[in-house]
């Protein structure tokens, strides 16, 4: 096989590797971070403008925001305390 035939394979492989790393390290949304921080049993429901969260210990929380992302960010700040 000549070098010219290997170029497209190498370029495609390298491009896919770059895309995979970009996806892995892309910043996660506040709601995804909230779900990861809660991790064990929870129920979460968004009804504009309120985000309802019930945790495994049956504690209930409400957070309000203009958007779901904003409410999740507020929940992250409150639940991390």
Phi, psi and omega in degrees: 000137180272168181296325182297327180282336180277337183304308182300320179297317180294319180294316180295316180298315180296319179297317179295324177295317178298316180296318180298317178293322179296318180293319182296321185259008177294137181299136181276154179290158180302325181291322177294319178294323178296315179298322179290324181287327178286315176054301181273159187345121178203161173233130181227132180220135179255119171230107187309128005261021185245142173249118180260132177228128173241121183270171182299330179277013177068017173280139183249140181225145175231136177226136180250149179193163180292332179222167179297321180298318180294318178294322178295322178296318177296320179296319177301315181296318183287318185282340178284344182287000000 
